[in-house]
Amino acid sequence: MTEATTSKPGASSADEGVSVVRVLPLYLVVFAGFVGYSLMIAIFTPLVLRPDGDILPHGTSTGARTIALGILLAVYPLAQFLAAPGIGALSDRFGRKRTLLVSLAACCASYALIGGAVQARTLWLLIVACFVAGLTEANVTVAQSAVADIAPVRQRSRLFGYVYLSSSLAYVIGPLGGGRLADRHLVGWFDYATPFWAVTALLLVILAFTAVAFRETAAAPDVSPVRLTAAFRALGTAFRPGPLRHLYAANFVLYLAIFGFFRVYPMYLIGRFHMDVSQESLFVAWVAVPIVAANLGIVGWLSRRLTPRQMVARIAPVLAAGLVAIVIPHTRDSLWVTLAVTALAVAICLPAAAAMISQAAPSDHQGSALGSNQSLQVGAEALTGVAGGLLAAIAVGLPLVTMAVLAAATAVLLSAQRVGTRASEV
C-alpha cells in the first residue's frame, strides 16, 4: 500500500484523521462474520457429539461423531482459504462497496441455509452450507482492505486494532447469545437452528446499513486478472527457499497448535464433562475474555519490551503448559483457569507471529510476505479440524496434548534458528 492510496474520496490528505463512524460498517461486517463462526464452534459440537442432537443416527459411536465434527468444522476455513485472495482481487477490480454488498447478500443466504440444514438435521446439507458460508465470509478481507485504503499511517495501528477487537468481542457475544437461543429449557421453540436464524437477521440489518452508510474507499480499479489459484500460489511461496522459510515453518507449527486448540477444546468439554449447549457455550465465551484483554493492552505492553520473535519463543511454552493443564486436573472448575491461561497465550502469540514475519520481510514485499503467512494460518485452521476429530476419536484428551507438543516445538524451532543465525554470523 503506497502513500497515494491513503487519500481517498472523502479524505483531503493522507494525514487527515479517519473517524471510527466512517468505518463502522466495516467493523460490523467483521463482527457479524466472527459471530457466525463462533456459533459454529459452540453449536455444532453438542449438535454432533451429543446423541440428542439427532443429526447422526442414534447408536453412532463417539469416534465416528468426532470425525464427522472435524470434517464439518474444516470446510468453513477451507472455503475461506480458497476464496479470500479471489474476493480481495475482485474488490480491487470492482470496488470495495460493490464486492462487500454482493458477498454480504450471499452470506445472508448461506446462514439461512445453515439454519435450514440444522432444522432438518441433515449433515451433508450442513457441510455444503458451511462451505458456501466460508466462501462468502471471505468478505472480512474486503473490510480489512477498505480500512487500509483510508487509514493514515499514524492511525493504521489503532484502526486495525479495532478489527481484532471486533472479532474478539464476537467470540464473547456469539457463544453467550447462541447458547441461550439454542436452549429449549428457556423457550420451548428454541432449537440448535435458532442462533443461525438470528445471525441471518443480523446480517440483513448490516447489509442495509452498509448499503446506506458506507462510501467507496478504493482508488482506481485494478485491471489485473483475478486468479482463482492465488491461494495456492501464496501458500507455495512460504515453502520456497529464502530467509523467511524457517519463520514460516515455525509459524505453521504454531498455527496448528493455536487453531487446533480452538477446534478441539469444545470437543473435550462435551466428551469429558458431557456439557449441554448452554454450559459449553459459556466456556467458549469465557475463552474470548482473555483475548479481548490482551488486545486492549497486554500485547502492546509486551511489544514495548520484547521483539515479536522473543514474544513467540517465550509465550509458546506457556501455551503448551496451558494445553496440558486443561487435560490433567479432570475437574470442571479448573477449566476457568486453564482455558483462560491458554487463551491469553494464544492472544499474545497470534499478532506476534505475524509481526515476526513483517519485521523480517523487506519493506517492498510486506504484502506478499503477510499474504503467504495468512495462507499458512487458514490452511492450518482447515487441517486441524479434520486432524482434531481423528485424534479425538482415539482419546478425547489426545488432541489437546498433541497441540501442546506443537506449541513446545515452535519454541524449539525458533531457538534453533536463533542459534544457527548466531553461528553463521560468527
Residue pairs with C-beta under 8 A, 6 or more apart in sequence:
1 148
1 367
3 14
3 153
4 219
5 148
5 149
5 219
6 14
6 149
6 150
6 151
6 152
6 153
7 13
7 14
7 16
8 149
8 150
8 216
8 217
8 218
8 219
9 215
9 216
9 217
10 22
10 150
10 215
11 18
11 150
14 152
14 153
15 152
15 154
16 152
17 152
17 155
18 150
18 151
18 152
18 155
18 159
20 27
20 159
20 162
22 150
22 215
23 146
23 147
23 150
23 159
23 162
24 213
25 206
25 209
25 210
25 213
25 214
26 143
26 144
26 146
26 147
26 163
26 214
27 143
27 162
27 163
27 166
28 166
28 206
28 209
28 210
29 100
29 104
29 139
29 140
29 142
29 143
29 206
29 210
30 140
30 143
30 144
30 163
30 166
30 167
30 170
31 166
31 167
31 169
31 170
32 170
32 199
32 202
32 203
32 206
33 107
33 137
33 139
33 140
33 167
33 170
34 140
34 166
34 167
34 170
34 171
34 174
35 170
35 173
35 174
35 199
35 202
36 107
36 111
36 133
36 137
36 174
36 196
36 199
36 203
37 76
37 137
37 170
37 174
38 170
38 171
38 174
38 175
38 178
38 284
38 288
39 174
39 175
39 178
39 195
39 196
39 199
40 73
40 76
40 130
41 73
41 175
41 262
41 263
41 266
41 284
42 174
42 175
42 178
42 179
42 266
42 277
42 280
42 281
42 284
43 118
43 178
43 182
43 192
43 195
43 196
43 277
43 281
44 69
44 72
44 73
45 69
45 266
45 267
45 269
45 270
45 280
46 53
46 192
46 270
46 275
46 276
46 277
46 280
47 53
47 55
47 118
47 192
47 277
48 55
48 56
48 65
48 68
48 69
48 72
48 123
49 62
49 65
49 66
49 69
49 267
49 270
49 271
50 270
50 274
50 276
51 58
51 60
53 121
53 192
54 121
55 118
55 121
55 122
55 123
55 126
56 64
56 65
56 68
56 123
62 271
62 393
63 393
63 394
64 393
66 267
66 271
66 389
66 390
66 392
66 393
67 389
67 390
67 393
68 123
68 389
69 267
69 389
70 263
70 385
70 386
70 387
70 388
70 389
70 390
70 392
71 127
71 385
71 386
71 389
72 123
72 126
72 127
72 130
72 385
73 263
73 385
73 388
73 389
74 382
74 383
74 384
74 385
74 386
75 127
75 130
75 131
75 134
75 382
75 385
76 130
76 131
76 133
76 134
76 137
77 134
77 259
77 378
77 381
77 382
77 385
78 131
78 134
78 382
79 130
79 131
79 132
79 133
79 134
79 135
79 138
80 134
80 135
80 137
80 138
80 378
80 381
81 231
81 375
81 378
81 379
81 381
81 382
82 135
82 228
82 231
83 134
83 135
83 136
83 138
83 231
84 138
84 141
84 231
84 374
84 378
85 227
85 230
85 231
85 234
85 371
86 138
86 226
86 227
86 228
86 230
86 231
87 99
87 103
87 138
87 139
87 141
87 142
88 138
88 141
88 142
88 145
89 222
89 224
89 226
89 227
89 230
90 99
90 226
91 99
91 100
91 141
91 142
91 145
91 146
91 218
92 145
92 218
92 221
92 222
92 224
93 221
93 222
93 223
93 224
93 226
94 221
95 216
95 218
95 221
96 142
96 145
96 146
96 149
96 216
96 217
96 218
97 210
97 214
97 215
97 216
97 217
99 139
99 142
100 139
100 142
100 143
100 146
100 210
100 214
101 207
101 210
101 211
103 136
103 138
103 139
103 142
104 136
104 139
104 203
104 206
104 207
104 210
105 207
106 132
106 135
106 136
107 133
107 136
107 137
107 139
107 203
108 200
108 203
108 204
108 207
109 132
110 129
110 132
110 133
110 135
110 136
111 133
111 196
111 199
111 200
111 203
112 196
112 197
112 200
113 125
113 128
113 129
113 132
113 133
114 126
114 129
114 130
114 133
114 196
115 193
115 194
115 196
115 197
115 200
116 125
116 129
116 193
117 125
117 126
117 128
117 129
118 126
118 191
118 192
118 193
118 196
119 191
119 193
143 163
144 160
144 163
145 218
146 217
146 218
147 156
147 159
147 160
147 163
148 156
148 160
149 217
149 218
149 219
150 217
151 159
151 160
161 295
164 295
164 351
165 292
165 295
165 296
168 288
168 291
168 292
168 295
168 347
169 288
169 292
171 284
171 285
171 287
171 288
171 291
172 285
172 288
172 289
172 292
173 285
174 285
175 281
175 282
175 284
175 285
175 288
176 281
176 282
176 285
177 195
177 198
178 195
178 198
178 281
179 277
179 278
179 279
179 280
179 281
179 282
179 284
179 285
180 186
180 190
180 278
180 281
181 190
181 194
181 195
181 198
182 190
182 191
182 192
182 194
182 195
182 277
182 278
182 281
183 190
183 276
183 277
183 278
184 190
184 191
185 278
192 277
227 233
231 375
234 368
234 371
234 372
234 374
234 375
235 372
235 375
235 376
235 379
237 368
237 372
238 244
238 245
238 248
238 252
238 372
238 373
238 375
238 376
239 245
239 248
243 360
244 357
244 360
244 361
244 369
246 413
246 417
247 356
247 357
247 360
247 417
248 357
248 372
248 373
248 376
249 413
250 312
250 410
250 413
250 414
250 417
251 353
251 356
251 357
251 373
251 376
251 377
252 376
252 379
252 380
253 406
253 409
253 410
253 413
254 312
254 316
254 349
254 353
254 406
254 407
254 410
255 353
255 376
255 377
255 380
255 381
256 380
256 383
256 384
256 403
256 406
257 316
257 319
257 320
257 323
257 403
257 404
257 406
257 407
257 410
258 319
258 346
258 349
258 350
258 380
258 403
258 407
259 377
259 380
259 381
259 384
260 380
260 384
260 387
260 388
260 399
260 402
260 403
260 406
261 323
261 342
261 346
261 400
261 403
263 384
263 385
263 388
263 399
264 384
264 388
264 391
264 392
264 399
264 400
264 403
265 287
265 326
265 339
265 342
265 400
266 280
266 283
266 284
267 388
267 389
267 392
267 396
267 399
268 326
268 327
268 392
268 396
268 397
268 399
268 400
269 275
269 279
269 280
269 283
269 335
270 280
271 392
271 396
272 330
272 396
272 397
273 332
275 283
283 335
283 339
286 336
286 339
286 340
287 339
287 340
287 342
287 343
288 343
289 340
289 343
290 340
290 341
290 343
290 344
290 347
291 343
291 344
291 346
291 347
293 344
293 347
294 344
294 347
294 348
295 347
298 344
298 347
298 348
299 347
299 348
299 351
299 352
302 311
302 348
303 311
303 352
303 355
306 314
307 359
308 352
308 353
308 355
308 356
308 359
309 352
309 356
309 359
309 414
309 418
311 348
311 349
311 352
312 349
312 352
312 353
312 356
312 410
312 411
312 414
313 410
313 411
313 414
313 415
313 418
314 411
315 345
315 348
315 349
315 352
316 345
316 349
316 407
316 408
316 410
316 411
316 414
317 407
317 408
317 411
318 341
318 345
319 342
319 345
319 346
319 349
319 404
319 407
320 404
320 405
320 407
320 408
320 411
321 341
321 404
322 338
322 341
322 342
322 345
323 342
323 400
323 401
323 403
323 404
323 407
324 400
324 401
324 404
325 334
325 337
325 338
325 341
325 342
326 335
326 338
326 339
326 342
326 400
327 397
327 400
327 401
329 338
353 373
354 370
354 373
357 369
357 370
357 373
358 366
358 369
358 370
360 369
361 369
361 370
387 399
388 399
391 398
391 399
391 402
392 398
392 399
